């Protein structure tokens, strides 16, 4: 059950106006324009807290065109990830939320796992992550970029219209209105302790392959990866990279874990070029993967 609380009476009014305006929008861009335009008429700190089950409350700024759309208007948000977290509860002590954004999955995971590690690169978004999850005793936060090796310093681009599209600069220069900053790197193998089969969610906007290269030990020791293969990439580069390891098994998440034997199967699932699609990857002999497959086949076994 979802319940909302508001930072002020004006925040409640802003929320109801926003939900009404959203019903008139027909494109993704219009959602953001409505949210930003309406926010200019209200106090900048207007916010809503979303309360769901036993998860800590999640703060959503009412000028945020991403989270007001996906968590408030179009929910539930990424139900396939929620299903994996439920199935993995009690099967591993560690969940890693890499590219954590403002902490949606960090806060959803905190009641289900002994320890949660959340990593976010953008300074402004990390501040919101701290507000949502910094007080949780079993959560460790890092401001860093997940990459192949730790200890480097890279340029990070905050896109001017959406914090959810922030990215490492790479070969794509910043555009007018974007902000750049430097950020240190961390590798997954430096975050996951030796011998722990962790559940790892990876959403790092184009740096997935470098991040996976830094997870060789964690995956070899039974870790299960939830990764994004974006609809805008018909070549399915991230999945193709994973499939080069013959021991790696890929799955889509629907009513169960559905095996994806090749890139063509992945591509067939991606019908929206504006959407990021979540898939699961793990070595065939991962005990954690075996538990997840059993629990998806027998939903009553999941928490």
N, C-alpha and C positions, 0 to 999 in steps of 0.2 A: 504494500500500500504506500502511495506517495502522498506526502503532505508538504505544503509550502508555508513558510513564514517570511515576513517582509521587514525590511530595514526601517520603514516609515509608512504612514498613510499614503504619501505621494508615490512611494515605490509600489504599493498595491494598485493605485490608479494607473501608473505607468505600465505595469504588467498587464492589466486588463485591456488597455488601449493597444498595447503591442500585440497581444493575442488576436484582437480584432483586426488589426492591420495585416497581420500575417495571413489571415484568411483571404485577403485580396491579392496577395503576391502570387505570381505565377512562375517566377524564376528564382534560382538561388541568389543571384545578385540583388534582387529586390528585397529579399529578406534582410540582408545586411544594410541596405540603404534605409529601410524602414527603422531598423533598430537604432542606427547611428543618428538618423534625423530626429527621431522622437526623443532620444537621449539629450539632445541640445536644449530641450524644453524643461528638463527636470534636473534635480541635483545630481552631480557627477557620481556620488557614492551610493546612489540608489541600487539596491540589490535584493535578491530573493535567495532564501536558503531552501534547498531541496532536501527533504527528509524521506529516506526510503529504507524500510526494514530496520536491520540492526547496524546499517552503515552510518558513519559520522555524517553530519549535515554537509552539504556541498554548496558553497556560495557562488552565485551567478550574478555578475554585474549586468544590469538591465540594458546597458549599451552594447553588450557583447552579442553581435549578430550570429556567432557560431553556437554558443551554448544555449542562448535563449531559443534558438531554432531546434536544436537536436535534443536537449534535455527537457525543455518545457513544452514546446509545441509538437515536436515530431516523435516523442518518446514511444517505446523504450529505446535507449541508445545502445547500439551494437549488441543486440540480444545474444548473438553467438558467442561473444566474449564472456558475457555473464554466465552462459551455460558452461563454458570451460572452467571458469572460476569455481562454480558450484561443484563440478565434478572433481576438481583437483583438491578441494578442501579436505585436509586430513591426510592427503597422499604425499604431500611435500611440505616442508616447513617454510619454504621461501618462494615469494612471488617478486619478480623484478618488473617494474613498470618503467620502461625505457623510452623516453620521449613522452614523459608523463603529462605534459601540458599542465592544466590547473589541478590535476589530481583526481579526476573522476574514478579511474580504476584503482588508484592508490587507496582512496577512501572506501571503495566497494570491497577491496581485498583485505583491508586491515582487520576486520572481525574473523576472517576465514583462515589466515595463515599466521604462523608464529612470528614471522618477520617479513617485512615489505621494504624493498629498496626502490626508491623513485629517483629518476634522473631527468632533468630538464635543462636545456641549454640557454634559452632566452632569459635574460635577467628579469624583465617585467613579468613574464609568465611564471618564472620561478618564485617571485614574490607572492603571486596568487596561490601557487602550490604550497608554499609555507603557511599561508593563512588557512588553507583547507586541511592540511595534513601535518604541519610542523609540530602540533601538540600531541600527536598520537604516539604512545610510548614504544610501540613495536615498528615504527616507521623511521627509516633513515633516508634523508634527502641529500642529493648532490646536485650542484649546478655545474653541468659539464655536458659535452657532446660525446655520445657513444660512437666509437670508431675502432679501427683495427688495433691500434696501440694506445696505451695510456701515456700521458706526459707530454703530448704535443699541444700546441696552441693554434687554433683555427679561427677563421673569420666566419661569423654567423650573421645571417640576414633576417631581420624582422620585417615581414611584408606589411605594408601600411594598411591593408584592408582586413587581414585575418591573421591572428596569432597562430591559428592552426596550420598555416602554410609556411611558417618560419622554417629556415633550412640553413645548412652549411652552404657557404658561397660556391665552392666548387668551380665549375666552368660557367655558371650562370651569374653574371654580375648583378649587383643590386640595381633596382629601377628607381625612378624618381619617386620620392616619398618614403622609400624603404630606409631602415636604420641598420647600420652594421655595428657589431661589437666583437670582441675576441672572447674565446671560451676555451678552457682546457679540455683535453680528451680523457676518457676512461674507456677501458675495454671490458667486455662482459666477463672474460676470464679473471679479471682483477676484482670483480664484484661478487661472483659466485664462489663460495668456499669450496675447497677441495673435497670431492666425494659427495657433494650435495646435488641431487637431481632437481633443479629448480624449474618452476614455471616462469617463462620469460616472455613478456609482451614487448614487441619491438615496433615502434612507429616513429621513424626518424627522418621522414620526408626526403627520400632520395639517397640516404647514406646507409641503407640496409645491408648492401653487400659488404661494405667495409666493416660494419658492425658484426656481421656473421663471421667474417674472417677472424675477428677478435674473440669468438666464442667457441673455438675448436675444442678446448678441453671441456667446457661446460656441457656442450652437446654430446661429446664422446662419453661423458659420465652420466648420461641419461636425462639431461635437461630436455624440456619440451618448449618449443618456440611457437609463439603466436606472432605471425608477421603479416605485414601489409604488402599486397601486390596490387598496385593501383590500376584502375580501369583505363587510365590514359596511356598505359604501356602495353600495346598489343604483343610485344615480344616477350612479356612476362619475365623480365631480366632477373628478378630476385628468385623466382621459382626455378628458373633454368640453372642459376648458380647452385642452388641447393641440390637439384637433381643430378648434378655432376658427381656427387657423392653417392655411390651405388647403395650404401647402407641407409641412406636417408629416405624416409617415407613422408609423403605430403598428404594432407587431408583438407577438404572443405568441411565446414561446420553447418549442418542443417538440422534435420531430425536426429542425426547421428554424425559420427566421423566418417566421411565418405572418401575413400582412397582416390587420390589424384595421381595417376601413373605417369603423366607426361605434361608438357607445357600446353598441348592442345586441350587437355581436360581443364586446366587452369583457365585458359583463355575463354573457354565456353561459358564459364561461370561469371565472367566479367562483362556485363551488358551495359553498364553506365560509365562513360569516360570521366565523369566528375567524381566518382566514388572510389574510396579505398576499400579493397576487399581483404578480409582477414582469413588467413589459412593457418594450418597447424603443421609443424615439421618436427621430426625427431628421428633418431636412429631406431632401426627396427627392433633392437633388443632393449630399448628403454623400458624399465619397469614402470615408470610413471606413465608412459604412453599406454602400456598394457592396462593399467588401472583405468585410465580415461576411456579407453575403448570399451572396457567392461561396463563402466558406469553409464556411458552413453547408450549402450545396448540394453541396460537395466536401469532406467531413470530413478527407480525407487532407492537405488544404492547411493545416489548423490544427495548432498546436503541441501 
